Amino acid sequence: MLTGRQFYLLRTIDKKITREELSELLEITYNDVVLFENEKKTIPDELYDKWLKIVK
């Protein structure tokens, strides 16, 4: 399972997706993306699967 930090690196380095774009794709708030990427909040399983499909 990837961590929020690993998702951040995939998003910024591989896909060049902004936090705003990601929040729209995942249908969550910008602040949630920040919390997940900084590992302040655990990523729910269903959101994790969606996120993984976007960044991989």
N, C-alpha and C positions, 0 to 999 in steps of 0.2 A: 504494500500500500504506500502510495506517495504521500509526502508531507505537504503542507501548505507552501513551504519554501520551495520545494521541488516543482510544484505547480507554477509558482511565480517565475522560476527560471525557464520552464518550458514556454510559458506565456510570453515572456519578454524576449528571450533569445531565439527560440525556434519559430514562433508564430507571429510575433510582433503585434499582439493584441493588447489594447489598452484595458485598464480596469473598467472604464466606462463601457467599452464594447463587451467585455466579458460579463459584466453585470446584466446587460441587456440580453445576451445569449442565454444566460442561466436563469434569467427572470428573478434576480435577487438584487439587493441594494449594493451600491458602491462600497458602503461601509462594511457590509458582510464580506465582500471580497477582501478588503484590507484585513479584517479580523481573521479570516481563514488563512490568508497568505502569511500573516505574522504569527500564526499558530496560537492565537488568543481564544479561538473558538474551534471546536471539532467540526469537521466537514461531515454532514449527514451522508449516509450510504447512497441514496438516490441522487443526490447532488454530486457526489464524488464520481459516479458513473458518467453522468452528463458532462462534467468538467473534463474527465479523462478523454472522452471522445472528441472534445473541442481542441485540446492541446496536443494530442498525439497524432 
